[in-house]
Amino acid sequence: MKEVKELLKQAIEIERNTREFYKKLYDKLEDPEAKKIIKKLIKEEEDHEKLFKEMLIAVELMEEK
């Protein structure tokens, strides 16, 4: 389970870094359509991070049993 936890932690970090990249890109864009697409991608990364965090919690709870 330790390896699974580490992979989930890495996934969380990747999602967080990708979201930050998209936020920086969003701030530099001027085209409204491009900004709309990037805003959706930011939301998707937030959702992915939340999912991986929930998975990590589930794994940690399984370890306690």
Secondary structure, DSSP 8 states (H G I E B T S, - for coil): -HHHHHHHHHHHHHHHHHHHHHHHHHHH---HHHHHHHHHHHHHHHHHHHHHHHHHHHHHHHHH-
